[in-house]
Amino acid sequence: MIPRMLLLGLALVAPAGFAQVPGANEVRATTLANGMQIIVWPDRDIPNVALYNWVHVGSRNEAPGITGLAHFFEHMMFNGTSKRAPGEFDQVLEANGARNNAFTSDDVTVYQDWFPRSALETVFELEADRLKNLAFDPKVVESERDVVYSERRLRVDDSHQGRLQEQVQATAFLAHPYGIPTIGWPSDIQSWTIDDLKRFFSTYYAPNNCTLVLVGDVDPDNVIALARKHFEPIPKQEPPRPVKTVEPEQLGERRVSVNADAQTPLVQLAYHGLAGADPRRPALDLLTRVLTDGDASRLHRALVEEQKLAISADSYFSAGFDPGLVWFFLALPAEGDAKQAEAEFTRQIERVIKEGVTKDELARARSQALADFWRGLATIDGKAQALGSFAVLQGGHQKLFDEPRAYESVTQQDIQKLAAELLRSTNRTVGVLRSPPPPEGSLPKTGGAK
């Protein structure tokens, strides 16, 4: 699953009343002649660098027939270019003391490198090469197709949580491509052609569709000069066609039922939420924390500790280019009553809508959120992730530096108003996964008679 928010969950708590992140005047941002955005934040605590290349493409940019391609390229980008053999990218990085990773979401595909400052130009050479010269060897494509299909089986087909979540997400969206699973539908994974791949790559893997973020022991002028040397020669492309679809307002509850041989019944509830740049995002974060963050949260106390209707109650929300979903996950005990658990969940939500949250609940949630935020900024990796998330998805990198003030300004009334707007039953899709009842007249599984 996607984390609570891209910027949260990562190591020092700021002094009380610290309303602004220091360092805003140290950040350099520029746009190359080919449209590539470069953002640099020097941090000289250690002689290392974190690089994030945010490619503005995810499952949001797909359509029937090519679903899963954004995630597929997360794999393909490590599999060779016209200049380098498959595996050489990793070998050169490792020889220079570097490591790398990548992830895909509904909105973006992000490539990450962590390396000593001495390897900066080498990393730029490698990243520019695969952006410009990616190879499409048919044997490699088929090998990665099998890898991706196996990953889908592991994360969705063989996972009760994943299978139910995919069904709920597809039901929650009638028009918007957020209903497409990031990993893709099975038949599409099996049927992409080389032409599909090349067309997708040339459209979205263009420098004018990328935001390159570096944080660490670097000189911004040197970084920008190297970017002009290695990335600026890559020609820009026509901008991708914008996603214009706006999801129609949901006017009634939708329901999904999945039968599976499951010892632990599951209930998932997804409400239409907010976009990442919405100024109410901090209020939504605090609302979900009041409900599910920690043993003192409302849903944990009511459903897990007091009534023992669930063994866990969790949540997260997606905050991308367009309004995503606010998710709640209930795992029930064996033979748990899904209807009863859902009814108590709904009662707790209605309490928040009618009565709001207490001062103590708001203070606790705010402390948790700000502690997570400041912990994230304690590392160059956390800074790079946060800076890129704000730059691409949350209205501009400058907003990162005012984030503590945004959380401090949220009131009890803000949270109650947002709960009333978003957490109404007509705005949700409910999914339930449980074992089907045995066929009429069948013997119980533990019976000894034949």
C-alpha positions in Angstrom: 0.0 0.0 0.0 0.9 3.5 -0.6 2.3 5.2 2.7 0.1 7.6 4.7 1.7 10.5 2.8 4.9 10.6 0.8 6.6 13.0 3.2 5.7 11.4 6.5 7.1 8.5 8.6 10.8 8.9 8.2 13.9 10.5 12.1 14.5 14.5 16.0 11.6 16.5 16.9 11.8 20.2 16.3 11.7 22.7 19.2 8.2 23.6 20.4 6.7 26.5 18.5 9.0 25.9 15.5 6.6 27.2 12.9 8.8 27.2 9.8 11.3 24.8 8.4 14.8 26.4 8.2 16.7 26.4 4.9 14.1 27.8 2.4 16.6 30.4 1.2 19.2 27.7 0.5 17.1 25.8 -2.1 17.9 26.5 -5.7 15.3 25.7 -8.4 15.7 26.1 -12.1 14.3 24.8 -15.4 16.6 23.7 -18.2 16.0 24.7 -21.8 14.3 21.4 -22.5 11.8 21.9 -19.6 13.4 19.6 -17.0 13.0 21.0 -13.5 16.0 20.9 -11.1 15.6 21.5 -7.4 18.7 21.4 -5.1 18.9 21.7 -1.3 22.4 21.7 0.1 22.9 19.7 3.4 26.5 19.2 4.4 26.0 17.1 7.5 27.4 14.1 5.8 29.3 13.7 2.5 26.4 12.0 0.7 23.6 12.9 -1.7 20.0 11.7 -2.2 18.7 12.1 -5.8 15.0 11.6 -6.7 13.9 11.8 -10.3 10.1 12.4 -10.2 8.6 11.3 -13.6 5.1 12.7 -13.8 3.4 9.5 -14.8 1.4 6.8 -13.0 -1.7 4.7 -13.5 -3.6 8.0 -13.7 -2.2 8.3 -17.2 -3.2 4.9 -18.4 -6.3 3.6 -20.2 -7.8 0.1 -21.0 -5.3 -1.9 -22.9 -2.2 -0.3 -21.4 -2.8 -0.4 -17.7 0.3 -1.2 -15.6 2.7 0.3 -18.1 3.8 3.0 -15.6 4.8 0.3 -13.1 6.3 -1.8 -15.9 8.8 1.0 -16.7 9.8 1.1 -13.0 11.3 -2.3 -13.9 12.5 -1.6 -17.4 14.6 1.4 -16.5 17.1 -0.8 -14.8 17.5 -3.2 -17.8 19.9 -1.6 -20.2 20.3 1.1 -22.8 21.8 1.4 -26.3 25.1 2.1 -24.5 24.9 -0.2 -21.4 24.0 -3.8 -21.0 21.3 -5.0 -18.6 22.6 -4.9 -15.1 25.4 -2.4 -15.8 23.5 0.5 -14.3 23.5 -1.3 -10.9 27.1 -2.5 -11.3 28.5 1.0 -11.9 26.5 2.5 -9.1 27.6 -0.2 -6.6 31.2 0.3 -7.7 30.9 4.0 -6.8 29.4 3.2 -3.3 25.9 4.0 -4.4 22.5 2.3 -4.2 19.2 2.8 -5.8 15.5 2.0 -5.8 12.2 3.2 -7.4 8.5 3.2 -6.8 5.3 3.8 -8.7 2.0 5.3 -7.6 -1.3 6.5 -9.2 0.4 9.8 -10.0 4.2 9.4 -10.4 7.1 7.1 -10.9 10.1 8.0 -8.8 13.7 6.8 -9.3 16.0 7.1 -6.2 19.8 7.1 -5.9 21.9 7.5 -2.7 25.6 8.0 -3.2 28.8 9.7 -2.0 29.3 13.2 -3.3 32.3 12.0 -5.4 29.9 10.0 -7.6 27.7 12.9 -8.6 28.7 13.2 -12.2 28.7 9.4 -12.7 25.1 9.2 -11.4 24.1 12.1 -13.7 25.7 10.2 -16.7 23.8 7.0 -15.8 20.4 8.8 -15.2 20.7 10.8 -18.4 21.6 7.7 -20.4 18.6 5.7 -19.4 16.2 8.7 -19.9 17.5 9.1 -23.4 18.6 5.7 -24.6 16.5 3.0 -22.9 16.7 -0.3 -24.8 13.6 -2.4 -25.7 15.1 -5.8 -26.2 12.2 -8.2 -26.7 13.8 -10.9 -24.5 14.2 -8.4 -21.7 10.6 -7.2 -22.1 9.2 -10.7 -21.9 11.3 -11.5 -18.9 10.1 -8.3 -17.1 6.5 -9.0 -18.1 6.8 -12.3 -16.3 8.3 -10.6 -13.2 5.5 -8.0 -13.1 2.8 -10.7 -13.5 4.3 -12.6 -10.7 4.4 -9.5 -8.6 0.7 -9.0 -9.3 -0.1 -12.5 -8.1 1.8 -11.9 -4.9 0.4 -8.5 -4.1 -3.2 -8.8 -5.4 -4.3 -12.3 -6.4 -2.7 -14.1 -3.4 -3.4 -11.2 -0.9 -6.8 -10.8 0.7 -6.1 -7.2 1.5 -4.8 -6.5 -2.0 -7.6 -8.3 -3.8 -10.3 -6.5 -1.8 -8.6 -3.1 -2.1 -8.4 -3.4 -5.9 -12.1 -4.2 -6.1 -13.1 -1.3 -3.8 -10.9 1.1 -5.7 -12.3 0.1 -9.1 -15.8 0.5 -7.7 -15.2 3.9 -6.1 -14.2 5.5 -9.4 -16.7 5.5 -12.2 -14.9 7.9 -14.6 -11.5 8.9 -13.3 -8.5 6.7 -14.1 -7.6 6.5 -10.4 -9.8 3.4 -10.6 -7.0 1.6 -12.5 -4.8 -0.5 -10.3 -1.2 0.7 -10.4 0.1 -2.8 -11.1 -2.3 -3.2 -14.0 -5.1 -5.6 -15.0 -3.9 -9.2 -15.8 -5.0 -9.2 -19.5 -3.2 -5.9 -20.1 0.0 -7.1 -18.6 -0.1 -10.1 -20.9 -0.8 -8.1 -24.1 1.4 -5.0 -24.1 3.3 -4.7 -27.4 6.8 -3.2 -28.1 5.0 -0.4 -29.9 2.9 0.3 -26.8 6.0 0.5 -24.7 7.9 2.8 -27.1 4.9 5.1 -27.4 4.4 5.3 -23.7 8.1 6.0 -23.0 8.5 8.7 -25.6 5.4 10.4 -24.3 6.1 10.4 -20.6 9.8 9.9 -20.2 10.7 13.2 -21.6 12.8 15.8 -19.7 9.9 18.3 -19.7 7.9 15.7 -17.7 10.5 15.2 -15.0 11.4 16.9 -11.7 15.0 16.2 -10.5 15.5 16.7 -6.8 18.9 16.5 -5.0 19.6 17.0 -1.3 23.0 16.6 0.3 26.6 17.7 0.2 26.5 19.5 -3.2 27.0 23.0 -4.6 23.9 24.1 -6.4 25.8 25.9 -9.1 27.8 22.7 -9.8 24.6 20.5 -9.8 22.9 22.9 -12.3 26.0 23.0 -14.5 26.2 19.1 -14.6 22.4 19.0 -15.3 22.9 21.3 -18.3 25.8 19.1 -19.5 24.1 15.7 -19.2 20.3 16.3 -19.3 19.8 19.5 -21.3 20.9 17.8 -24.6 18.0 15.4 -24.3 15.2 16.9 -26.5 11.9 17.9 -25.0 8.7 16.2 -26.3 5.2 17.4 -26.8 3.6 17.6 -23.3 1.5 14.6 -22.5 -2.2 14.9 -22.9 -3.6 16.3 -19.6 -6.0 14.2 -17.6 -9.2 16.3 -17.8 -11.7 13.8 -16.2 -13.3 14.9 -13.0 -14.9 12.1 -11.0 -18.7 12.8 -10.6 -19.9 13.4 -7.1 -20.9 10.1 -5.5 -24.6 10.2 -4.6 -25.0 6.9 -2.7 -23.0 4.2 -0.9 -21.5 1.5 -3.1 -20.7 -2.0 -1.8 -18.3 -4.8 -2.8 -18.4 -8.3 -1.5 -15.5 -10.7 -2.1 -15.6 -14.4 -1.1 -12.3 -16.0 -0.1 -11.2 -18.8 2.2 -10.1 -16.3 4.8 -9.6 -16.9 8.5 -9.6 -13.1 9.1 -12.6 -11.2 7.6 -11.8 -7.8 6.3 -13.8 -4.6 6.0 -12.5 -1.7 3.9 -14.2 1.7 3.6 -13.0 4.3 1.0 -14.3 7.9 0.9 -13.6 10.4 -1.9 -11.1 12.8 -0.5 -8.7 15.7 -1.5 -6.0 16.5 -3.9 -2.4 16.9 -2.6 -2.5 20.7 -3.2 -5.7 21.2 -1.3 -5.0 23.5 1.7 -7.2 21.2 3.8 -4.8 18.3 3.5 -3.3 18.9 7.0 -6.8 18.8 8.5 -7.5 15.5 6.8 -4.3 14.1 8.2 -5.2 15.1 11.7 -8.7 13.7 11.3 -7.5 10.3 10.3 -4.9 10.4 13.1 -7.7 11.1 15.7 -9.5 8.1 14.3 -6.8 5.5 13.9 -3.3 6.6 15.0 -2.2 4.8 18.1 -3.9 3.0 21.0 -5.7 6.2 22.1 -7.4 6.7 18.7 -11.1 6.5 18.6 -11.5 3.5 16.3 -8.8 1.5 18.1 -10.4 2.1 21.5 -14.0 1.4 20.4 -13.6 -1.5 17.9 -10.4 -3.2 19.2 -10.2 -2.6 22.9 -13.7 -2.1 24.2 -16.0 -4.1 21.9 -13.4 -6.4 20.4 -15.1 -6.3 17.0 -11.8 -5.9 15.2 -8.2 -6.8 15.8 -6.9 -3.7 14.0 -8.2 -0.4 12.6 -5.9 1.5 10.3 -6.2 4.3 7.7 -4.3 6.3 5.0 -5.2 8.7 2.3 -3.8 9.4 -1.1 -3.0 13.0 -1.9 -2.1 13.3 -5.6 -2.8 15.5 -8.6 -6.6 14.9 -8.2 -8.8 14.0 -5.3 -8.0 10.5 -4.2 -9.5 8.2 -1.5 -9.5 8.2 2.2 -9.1 4.5 3.3 -10.1 2.8 6.5 -9.1 -0.9 7.1 -10.7 -3.2 9.7 -9.3 -6.7 10.2 -11.7 -8.8 12.2 -11.2 -11.8 14.5 -12.0 -15.2 13.1 -15.8 -15.6 12.8 -16.0 -11.8 13.3 -19.3 -10.1 12.5 -18.6 -7.7 9.6 -22.0 -6.0 9.8 -21.6 -5.3 13.5 -18.0 -3.9 13.0 -19.2 -1.7 10.1 -22.1 -0.4 12.2 -19.9 0.5 15.1 -17.4 2.2 12.7 -20.2 4.2 11.2 -21.4 5.2 14.7 -18.0 6.5 15.5 -17.8 8.5 12.3 -21.2 10.0 12.9 -20.0 11.1 16.4 -17.2 13.0 14.8 -19.5 14.6 12.3 -22.0 15.6 14.9 -19.8 16.4 17.9 -16.4 17.1 16.4 -13.1 16.1 18.2 -11.9 17.2 21.6 -9.0 19.6 22.3 -7.0 16.8 23.7 -7.5 14.6 20.6 -6.5 17.5 18.3 -3.4 18.2 20.4 -2.4 14.6 20.4 -2.9 14.2 16.6 -1.0 17.4 15.9 1.9 16.3 18.1 2.1 13.0 16.2 1.9 14.6 12.8 4.6 17.2 13.5 6.9 14.6 15.2 6.6 12.4 12.0 7.2 15.5 9.9 10.4 16.6 11.7 11.7 13.1 11.9 11.4 12.9 8.1 13.5 16.0 7.6 16.3 14.6 9.8 17.8 12.7 6.8 18.8 13.8 3.3 16.6 11.0 2.0 13.6 12.3 3.9 14.3 15.9 2.7 14.5 14.8 -0.9 11.3 12.8 -0.7 9.4 15.7 1.0 10.8 18.4 -1.3 9.8 16.4 -4.4 6.4 15.5 -3.0 5.6 19.2 -2.4 7.1 20.3 -5.7 5.2 17.8 -7.8 2.0 16.9 -5.9 1.4 19.5 -3.2 1.5 22.9 -4.8 5.2 23.8 -4.9 8.3 23.0 -3.0 8.1 26.3 -1.1 5.0 25.0 0.8 7.2 22.5 2.5 8.8 25.2 4.6 5.4 26.4 5.9 4.1 22.9 6.7 4.4 23.2 10.5 2.4 26.4 10.5 -0.3 24.8 8.3 -0.7 22.1 11.0 -0.7 24.6 13.8 -3.5 26.5 12.2 -6.0 23.6 12.0 -8.9 24.0 14.4 -11.5 21.6 15.8 -14.1 23.3 13.6 -11.9 22.7 10.5 -11.8 18.9 11.3 -15.5 18.6 12.1 -16.4 20.5 8.9 -14.2 18.3 6.8 -15.5 15.1 8.4 -19.1 16.2 7.5 -18.1 16.9 3.9 -16.0 13.8 3.2 -17.1 11.0 5.7 -20.8 10.9 4.8 -22.1 7.5 4.0 -23.2 8.6 0.5 -19.5 9.3 -0.3 -18.1 5.9 0.5 -17.5 2.5 -1.0 -17.6 -0.4 1.4 -15.8 -3.7 0.7 -16.2 -6.9 2.8 -14.1 -10.0 2.4 -15.1 -13.2 4.2 -15.4 -16.9 3.7 -18.6 -17.9 1.9 -21.1 -20.0 3.9 -20.8 -23.7 3.3 -23.2 -25.2 0.7 -26.5 -26.3 2.2 -26.2 -29.8 3.5 -22.4 -30.0 3.5 -20.5 -31.3 6.4 -18.3 -28.9 8.5 -14.6 -28.9 7.7 -13.8 -30.5 11.1 -16.3 -33.3 10.7 -14.9 -36.8 10.8 -17.7 -38.6 8.8 -17.3 -39.4 5.1 
